[in-house]
Amino acid sequence: MTMEKNAACLTEKRNRLINGLRQIPHSALNGDERLRLPGNVNFCFEGIEGESLFLLLDQKGIQVSSGSACTSGSLDPSHVILAIGRPISVAHGSLRLSIGEEITDAEVDRIVKSVKETVEYLRELSPLWQDFIEGRSEFVL
């Protein structure tokens, strides 16, 4: 496969992933939708910590990172996510996914389903999320 065909195929899978993750309430894509690497997706989810999401998804066999590659291993939110205007509370709920050319539509759908279920689970446990639901705090996303 040529590099152009590979990039186009990967971009299609990336967009499928982005569109699926957008269905999660109070989530947002970090960065420009089109001006990004074909295999890169970075999302934030309000009301959760990225590290918890990272660990639970890892248990489901989904390899992700919280934040950018330059901050992997750090518990601090990505300075890039903060620079695009995300508040610290939302930046802490960021998740970076990198996909490769071998990924199938079924695998993308499994990732979306797993992220959705895990975000819902973590929000159920979160007293901060309960504050949002009961109106004691305002949603940012």
C-alpha positions as CSV (number, residue, x, y, z in Angstrom):
1,M,0.0,0.0,0.0
2,T,1.3,3.5,-0.8
3,M,1.9,6.0,1.9
4,E,-1.0,8.1,0.6
5,K,-3.4,5.2,0.6
6,N,-2.2,4.2,4.0
7,A,-2.7,7.7,5.4
8,A,-6.2,7.9,3.9
9,C,-7.2,4.5,5.4
10,L,-5.8,5.4,8.7
11,T,-7.5,8.8,8.7
12,E,-10.8,7.1,8.0
13,K,-10.3,4.8,11.1
14,R,-9.2,7.8,13.2
15,N,-12.4,9.7,12.2
16,R,-14.5,6.7,13.1
17,L,-12.8,6.7,16.5
18,I,-13.3,10.4,16.9
19,N,-17.0,10.2,15.9
20,G,-17.6,7.4,18.3
21,L,-15.9,9.1,21.3
22,R,-17.9,12.3,20.6
23,Q,-21.0,10.4,21.6
24,I,-19.8,10.4,25.2
25,P,-21.5,13.3,27.0
26,H,-19.2,16.0,28.3
27,S,-16.2,15.0,26.1
28,A,-14.2,16.9,23.6
29,L,-11.6,16.3,21.0
30,N,-8.3,18.1,21.8
31,G,-6.8,19.8,18.8
32,D,-8.0,20.4,15.3
33,E,-10.2,17.7,13.8
34,R,-8.5,17.7,10.4
35,L,-5.0,19.1,10.9
36,R,-3.6,16.2,12.9
37,L,-1.7,13.0,12.3
38,P,-3.7,10.2,10.7
39,G,-3.3,7.9,13.7
40,N,-3.6,10.3,16.5
41,V,-6.7,10.9,18.7
42,N,-6.6,13.0,21.9
43,F,-9.8,13.4,23.9
44,C,-10.8,14.8,27.3
45,F,-13.6,13.6,29.5
46,E,-15.0,15.9,32.1
47,G,-15.4,14.6,35.7
48,I,-12.7,11.8,35.6
49,E,-9.0,11.4,36.1
50,G,-7.0,10.2,33.0
51,E,-4.9,7.9,35.1
52,S,-7.9,5.9,36.3
53,L,-9.2,5.7,32.7
54,F,-5.7,4.7,31.5
55,L,-5.5,1.9,34.1
56,L,-8.9,0.4,33.6
57,L,-8.6,0.5,29.8
58,D,-5.2,-1.2,30.1
59,Q,-7.0,-4.0,32.0
60,K,-9.3,-4.4,29.0
61,G,-6.3,-4.7,26.7
62,I,-6.5,-1.2,25.2
63,Q,-3.2,0.6,25.3
64,V,-3.6,4.4,25.8
65,S,-1.8,7.2,27.5
66,S,-3.0,10.1,29.6
67,G,-1.8,13.3,28.0
68,S,0.9,13.9,25.3
69,A,3.9,11.8,24.5
70,C,6.2,14.4,25.9
71,T,4.5,14.1,29.3
72,S,4.1,10.4,29.5
73,G,5.0,9.1,32.9
74,S,4.0,12.4,34.6
75,L,0.8,13.0,36.6
76,D,0.7,16.6,35.6
77,P,-1.7,17.5,32.8
78,S,-0.2,18.1,29.4
79,H,1.1,21.7,28.9
80,V,-0.2,21.4,25.3
81,I,-3.7,20.6,26.5
82,L,-3.6,23.5,28.9
83,A,-2.3,25.8,26.1
84,I,-5.3,25.1,23.9
85,G,-7.5,26.4,26.7
86,R,-8.6,23.4,28.6
87,P,-8.9,24.0,32.3
88,I,-6.8,21.8,34.6
89,S,-9.8,19.8,35.8
90,V,-10.6,18.8,32.2
91,A,-6.9,18.4,31.1
92,H,-6.5,15.8,33.9
93,G,-9.2,13.7,32.1
94,S,-7.3,13.6,28.8
95,L,-6.6,10.4,26.9
96,R,-4.3,9.9,23.9
97,L,-4.8,7.1,21.5
98,S,-2.5,6.2,18.7
99,I,-3.8,3.7,16.1
100,G,-1.9,1.8,13.4
101,E,-2.7,0.7,9.9
102,E,-3.7,-2.8,11.0
103,I,-6.6,-1.6,13.1
104,T,-10.1,-2.9,12.0
105,D,-13.5,-1.2,12.2
106,A,-14.4,-3.8,14.8
107,E,-11.4,-2.9,16.9
108,V,-12.2,0.8,16.7
109,D,-15.8,0.0,17.8
110,R,-14.5,-2.1,20.7
111,I,-12.3,0.8,21.8
112,V,-15.2,3.3,21.6
113,K,-17.4,0.9,23.6
114,S,-14.7,0.3,26.2
115,V,-13.9,4.0,26.7
116,K,-17.7,4.8,27.0
117,E,-18.3,2.1,29.6
118,T,-15.2,3.0,31.5
119,V,-16.0,6.8,31.5
120,E,-19.5,6.0,32.7
121,Y,-18.2,3.7,35.5
122,L,-15.6,6.3,36.7
123,R,-18.2,9.0,36.7
124,E,-20.6,6.8,38.8
125,L,-17.8,6.6,41.4
126,S,-16.9,10.3,41.4
127,P,-18.2,12.7,44.0
128,L,-17.1,15.5,41.6
129,W,-19.4,14.1,38.9
130,Q,-22.2,14.0,41.4
131,D,-21.7,17.7,42.0
132,F,-22.1,18.3,38.3
133,I,-25.3,16.2,38.1
134,E,-26.8,17.9,41.2
135,G,-25.9,21.4,39.9
136,R,-23.4,22.3,42.6
137,S,-20.7,22.6,39.9
138,E,-21.0,23.7,36.3
139,F,-19.9,21.7,33.3
140,V,-17.1,23.0,31.2
141,L,-17.6,20.7,28.2
